């Protein structure tokens, strides 16, 4: 399990990199940052949050899920190889 775990961590990091790239290259939504306030200069009125997250919401969720998986994988990596039993693996997977 020791060698497999490092490949799992590398795969999670690669997937997170791809998702982050997709989020960064997504088309910006018009008026997502709000619009100018009609009375107070420098103040902005909130934009449409649902429209802003329409295209990248699922990517953000996937990134968060992978990040939590990475935390669990790093926690498992901190356990000595002789103590990484199938029971520990099942417990760590169940925490997800």
N, C-alpha and C positions, 0 to 999 in steps of 0.2 A: 504494500500500500504506500510505502514511502516514495517510490519513484512515480507512482500514478498521481499522487497528490500534487506534486510540483507541476505536472502536465495539466491537471485540472485548474490550478491557479493560473497558469499561463493562458489557458483557453478562456477563462473568465476575464482576464485582463485584455485579451485580444477582442473579445466580444464587447467589452465596455468601451474600448477605443473606437470600434466601428460605430457603436450607438452614439457616442459623443460626437464623432465626426458627422453623422447623419443629423444630429440636433443642430450642430453649428452651421451646417450648410442648408438648413431648411429655409424656405422662402419666408421673409418677414411678413407679418400680418399687418395690414393697413390699420392705423389708429390703435394698435395694440398697447402702446404706451400712454394712451389717453390723448385728449385734445386740450387746447388752450382754454383756460377759464375766461368767460366773457367779461368779468369784472376785475378780477385780481390778476395783475401781470405776474408772470413767473409761476403761477399755480396751474396745475393740470387736473382735468376731470378724468376719472378712471376710464380705461378702455374696456373692451369686451374680452374678459378673461377666458370665456368659453371658446371664442374664435382663436385666441392666442394658443390655447392648448389643443385645439382640434387636430392638428397634424403631428405635434410632438408629445402629446400627453401619454400615449402608449409607449413611446420611446423612453420618456422619463420614468415611467413605471418599470420598464424592463431594466433600465440602468440601476434603479434603486434595488430591484430584486437581485441583480447580479452583485451589487455592492454588499448586500447582506450575505449572499453566498460566499463572497470573498472573505468577509470577516469570519464566517464559520470555518472556511478552509484554513485561514491563518491560525485560528484557535486550535484546530486539529493539528496543524504543523508544529505547534508548540508542545505537543505531547510526544514523549519519547516513542521511537518506533516499536519498541518491544511492548509498549502499553496500548498501541493502536489496534485494538481488537475489533472484530465485526460488531460487537455490542456497542463499542464507542462510536464506530462509524454510523450505526443505526441511530444512536442518540443524537449525534451531531446533525444528521440529515433531518431528524424529527424536529429539531429546533427551528428549522426553516419554516 
